[in-house]
Amino acid sequence: MFSDLVNELTMDERLSHAQLMVAVASVDGELVLEELIMIESIMGKSMLHPEMRVDVRNTLSHPVELEKSMEMLSRRGKQLALRDAIMISACDGEYDKKEIRVIAKIAKLAGVEKTKLSQLYEWVSEYWECFNKSSTIFE
Amino acid sequence: MLPDTIHKLSREERFSYARLLAFMTRVDNELTVDEMAMFEQRLGTALLSPKQRELIRHALKAPPSLEECLAGLSDEAGRLALRDSILMAAADGNVDDDEKAVLLKIIAHLGLPEESLDKLLKWTVKGYNWMQSGYDILNELSE
């Protein structure tokens, strides 16, 4: 929602980042509306070319292998992917066991330790709190 | 559960919402990459149809009048559009006087108190600080 650094990655990395998000969102077996919105939002903030967005949408039913997408990412890209993987996993209300496992896998591939991973989980919870506050401003 | 409710608006309201954001991008006559990324992100959240997206992209080049943009907004859509207009205006790091004047017009149109602007600006600053704290965590990973 707030300003981001994903659009500073190369275009190929941004595509892999979006494909990775599809793989993460699909890991618990079903893509819900909230996850689709997050994927569209991520493709938007990445400023992906419209044709690339179509390519990503085409992978919704057959996601690209997680390892393949991770291989395409730089160290920074992997870290941003880990952060956004936690966000997209949280958006349907809870972390599924499979989602937690896949996040741990991304963290391992990104070389991120458990303590830092916990910090990212906490940071995502703060996002939800911060965002929910916007709806109470007008009350 | 998604901490946003744009997708719950009707398609017409989401279109009006996006049109107002397109208008906001042109207020200071300068469209930065940050503003464009924010705009595209919000457009993604609105789940517009391809045809509506095309119309919105046209509105980026030739935005309708503010009055036209406001006409199609319900109270809820208007409040969400106001919030996201502020996010858009702040995306380049500064909300200038022209942008503030437009935001106040939107607030007046929605019948909200003027202090809504300050409240939402404070919320926006907190949000950007929160975003920065995420980068701080990532930066520590790179050290």
Interface residues (C-beta under 8 A of the other chain):
Chain A: M1 F2 S3 D4 L5 N7 L33 E34 L36 I37 M38 E40 S41 I42 M43 G44 K45 S46 M47 R75 R76 Q79 L80 R83 C91 D92 G93 A110 G111 V112 K116 Q119 L120 W123 E126 Y127 W128 C130 F131 N132 K133 S134 S135 I137 F138
Chain B: M1 L2 P3 D4 T5 H7 V33 D34 M36 A37 M38 F39 E40 Q41 R42 L43 G44 T45 L47 R79 R83 L87 A91 L112 S116 K119 L120 W123 K126 G127 Y128 W130 M131 S133 G134 Y135 I137 L138 E140 L141 S142
